[in-house]
């Protein structure tokens, strides 16, 4: 991933953050995922009064990419609070592991980010390789 890729990816996550629907938490989150083909898909958090119906920005971005036929990813950027680095929740970490997204860029503001490995965010992730004939194996 080049510096240009990083700059564009973080910029798109920041733009997506501004579109978030978060009337309950007031915590806006945007995400952008970079595919191996060079395409970027974005998502934002969409809250719901029935909290279980809420959708995280990261899963929203990955879902948009999958809907467009993309399943191979290089990285995902997530922009949460302007004064703190946001990291994906547990469900989002599992989705990142499912699609083998190797890097997560946690973004505060333009040019202010840190890069984490998904395997560090979710060590010993559950994987489809642990399921055979409908039975979970270790």
TADATA-V912288 format. One record per pair of residues at least 24 apart in sequence whose C-alpha atoms are under 7 Angstrom apart, sorted by the first residue. I is the first residue (numbers start at 0). J is the second residue. Records with the same first field share a line. If there is no record, write none. Layout:
I->J, J
This chain:
8->33, 76
9->76, 106
10->109
11->41
12->41, 76, 77, 78
13->78
15->41, 42, 43
16->43, 78
18->43
19->43, 44, 45
20->44, 45, 46
21->45, 46
26->80
27->79, 80
28->56, 78, 79
29->56, 77, 78, 79
30->56, 57, 60, 75, 76, 77, 78
31->60, 75, 76, 77
32->60, 61, 74, 75, 76
33->72, 73, 74, 75
34->69, 71, 72, 73
35->71, 72, 73
40->64
57->91
58->91
70->98
72->100
73->100, 101, 102
74->100, 101, 102, 103
75->102, 103, 104
76->103, 104, 105, 106
77->104, 105, 106
78->105, 106, 107
79->107
80->107
81->107, 108
82->107
83->107
92->120, 121
93->124
96->124
97->126
